């Protein structure tokens, strides 16, 4: 097994909570370069996860000149496209965090660069690699649900506004819960349906609770002065084959119906949801029934049942794609479709009108 030499741009929350630990666990990566606009963060990441002679930079243009095979882009959304494009132009494969980019135009430029240069471009939709997601995907591929013509993408929090980093900064992120967690739910839903041809989208985008105080927020009260994004957003998407998707997202909403990175699917043969674990509902022998797969590994005393974490699977798939030429699970044009729909919902929320998708754009 050979190791993969990589550089990391962005040494903040998502790097330290997801990518760096999972790369270290795999033992397949050598992180030889770190970049962050705050040098101390890059130095700290190097100390904890880098090789002894790893280099530290504050400008990604210097990092991409390194003798590395891949670049991890783990920055705020506004920086995803320029860094990813520069890295691919420099002959590096790219693992970019979700969402693909702040805008559809930026995401499209990323895809076009990947296709022109032949570099791999992977987007961090790790919820595809959960045990329930993989099981449901197999059921969908096998036709167990039949034609999936109605779905819901769930990303609802009651009071869990992220108060750190730049999450509340529209300029750097492009939006709030819709682009942050709604993107995961939409990606899961489109992937299960295997449908990436939207016809129309209409959305409602709200900033209704952001100015309140004594918020009961999971991470402490937010600052209304810097809360420049929405606190909830909802959308209705019609696909070209007639299927419809309802997308719901919030960081702060007066609801008890919470849950994120989940999907509900309605097909001609069966339905499925992730509301109480994975449940598949159908009629068998004239009776309504519900199937609930057991995802607790193990069952014998000498096996602890530890299963592979989604973030670890994500790293393994990226490693195998770069080193062994195996296919990526998240295809760039799939992620591009997610960004296209999210942008349309924001646009519709501002204009009050539906957005129709044109093949020429």
Buried (B, 14 or more C-beta within 10 A) or exposed (E): EEBBBBBBBBBBEBBBEBBBBBBBBBEBBBBBBBBBBEBEBBBBBBEEBBBEEBBBBEEBEBBBEBEBBBBBBBBBBBBBBBBBBBBBEBEBBBBBBBBBBBBBBBBBBBBEBBEEBEBBBBBBBBBBBBBBBBBBBEBBEEEBBBEBBBBBBBBBBBBBBBBEEBBBBBEBBBBBBBBBBBBBBBBBBBBBBEBBEBBBBBBBBBBEBBEBEEBEBEEEEBEBEEBBBBBBBBBBBBBEEEBBBBBBBBBBBEEEEBBBBBBBBBBEEBBBBBEEEBBBBBEEEEEEEEBEEEBEEEEEEEEEEEBEBBBBBBBBBBBBBBBEEEEBBBBBBBBBBBBBBBBBBBBBBEEEEBBEBEEEE
